[in-house]
Amino acid sequence: MSEKEDFSEETLEHISKLALLDLSEEEKNKLAKQLGDILDYFKKLNDLDTSDVKPMTHPIEGLKNVFRKDIPWKSLSNEDALKNAKHTKDGYFKTSKVVKK
């Protein structure tokens, strides 16, 4: 993508398909410009001299995650987990399809 170039129609079609969006032509034009502007801001980072910047692993020094001990315990049986389910099949929860192809 060259300087200040909008997204191609194919790229927008692909993104909208992945996001399950049905965009009008006006929305596609607006989105192409907005996404192009966002990429232009990121391209400005290439102009920065970061040779003296030490890489960080975390912005807050000394911060540590606190985890509980991983102690195994008895979990629900399959029958107990499914006993209040409205729809089951072959020992699993049964739901309607939620992802389109």
C-alpha positions as CSV (number, residue, x, y, z in Angstrom):
1,M,0.0,0.0,0.0
2,S,1.5,3.3,-1.0
3,E,1.4,6.6,0.8
4,K,-2.2,7.6,1.7
5,E,-3.7,4.7,-0.3
6,D,-7.2,3.4,0.7
7,F,-7.9,-0.2,1.2
8,S,-8.7,-2.2,-2.0
9,E,-12.2,-3.3,-2.6
10,E,-11.0,-7.0,-2.4
11,T,-9.5,-6.3,1.1
12,L,-12.6,-4.7,2.3
13,E,-14.8,-7.5,1.0
14,H,-12.5,-10.0,2.8
15,I,-12.6,-8.1,6.1
16,S,-16.4,-7.6,5.9
17,K,-16.9,-11.3,5.2
18,L,-14.7,-12.3,8.1
19,A,-16.6,-9.9,10.4
20,L,-20.0,-11.0,9.0
21,L,-20.8,-7.4,7.9
22,D,-23.0,-6.4,5.0
23,L,-21.7,-3.0,4.1
24,S,-23.2,-0.5,1.6
25,E,-21.0,1.2,-0.9
26,E,-21.0,4.4,1.1
27,E,-19.9,2.5,4.2
28,K,-17.2,0.7,2.3
29,N,-15.8,4.0,1.0
30,K,-15.9,5.5,4.5
31,L,-14.3,2.4,6.1
32,A,-11.6,2.3,3.4
33,K,-10.5,5.8,4.2
34,Q,-10.6,5.3,8.0
35,L,-8.6,2.1,7.8
36,G,-6.1,3.8,5.5
37,D,-5.7,6.7,8.0
38,I,-5.1,4.2,10.8
39,L,-2.4,2.4,8.8
40,D,-0.8,5.8,8.0
41,Y,-0.5,6.5,11.7
42,F,1.2,3.2,12.2
43,K,3.6,3.9,9.3
44,K,4.8,7.0,11.2
45,L,6.3,4.7,13.8
46,N,8.8,3.6,11.1
47,D,10.3,7.1,11.2
48,L,11.1,7.0,14.9
49,D,14.6,6.4,16.0
50,T,14.3,3.6,18.6
51,S,18.0,2.5,18.6
52,D,18.5,3.8,22.2
53,V,15.2,2.5,23.5
54,K,15.5,-0.6,25.7
55,P,12.9,-3.2,25.0
56,M,10.3,-3.7,27.7
57,T,8.6,-6.9,28.8
58,H,6.1,-5.1,30.9
59,P,5.5,-1.4,31.4
60,I,5.3,-1.7,35.2
61,E,8.6,-3.0,36.7
62,G,8.4,-5.6,39.4
63,L,4.7,-6.5,38.7
64,K,4.1,-10.2,39.1
65,N,1.0,-12.3,38.4
66,V,-0.4,-13.9,41.5
67,F,-1.7,-17.4,40.8
68,R,-3.5,-19.8,43.2
69,K,-2.1,-23.2,43.6
70,D,-3.3,-25.7,41.0
71,I,-4.9,-28.2,43.3
72,P,-7.1,-30.8,41.6
73,W,-10.5,-31.5,43.0
74,K,-13.5,-33.6,42.1
75,S,-15.5,-32.0,39.4
76,L,-19.1,-32.5,38.3
77,S,-19.9,-35.8,36.6
78,N,-21.2,-35.6,33.0
79,E,-24.6,-36.6,34.2
80,D,-24.7,-33.8,36.9
81,A,-23.5,-31.2,34.4
82,L,-26.2,-32.1,31.9
83,K,-29.1,-32.9,34.2
84,N,-30.7,-29.4,33.9
85,A,-29.9,-28.9,30.2
86,K,-32.9,-28.5,28.0
87,H,-31.3,-30.2,25.0
88,T,-28.5,-32.8,25.0
89,K,-27.1,-35.3,22.5
90,D,-24.6,-38.1,23.1
91,G,-23.5,-36.7,26.4
92,Y,-23.0,-33.1,25.2
93,F,-25.0,-29.8,25.4
94,K,-26.9,-29.4,22.2
95,T,-27.2,-25.8,20.8
96,S,-28.3,-24.2,17.6
97,K,-25.6,-23.2,15.0
98,V,-24.2,-19.8,15.8
99,V,-21.5,-19.4,13.2
100,K,-22.3,-18.8,9.5
101,K,-20.1,-20.0,6.7
